[in-house]
Structures are given as C-alpha cells and as structure tokens.
C-alpha cells in the first residue's frame, strides 16, 4: 500500500507524510484519508457495473475472489436502475 499512497501524494490527493513525531503516540487512533485504495476499488467496481460491464469481467479486473465480495463493493446508481426498468417490455398493450 505504501507505493499507492506515494502515488496519491505525488498527485496531490493526500498530504505527504513527514514521519516526524506528532506527540500522538501509538495509543491514539490513526487518522484516515478521505481517499484510499479501498474507496477507489469501490468506485471502480460501481462505475464499471453501472456502465453495463459484466459482473464476471468486473470481478476479474478488480481482483475479487467471489461474486459475493464484488457485490459488496457495488453501488448501483438510480439512473442505471431506471435504464433497466425502461428496458422492460410494455406488458399493458
């Protein structure tokens, strides 16, 4: 993860760590960044699935071990749900 963090710091997405003592010690909970590898995985998974890319391809691309894990990373947009509903045949004709 260190390399990913360094890439994000170089891109200006996170603050550069100085490794200087802050006086907080090990007993204090670490602060977390708003952006992380984990959240980018969620975003990439959701973007691909909302774009209509098959779940099997998304799972392989992201590197999830199972469809269940991949599903936990998926956040379906309202527009994708509407598009799916609009694609159903009109049965009231």
Secondary structure as UniProt FT lines:
FT   HELIX           2..10
FT   TURN            11..12
FT   TURN            26..27
FT   HELIX           37..50
FT   TURN            51..52
FT   HELIX           55..62
FT   HELIX           67..72
FT   HELIX           78..86
FT   TURN            91..92
//
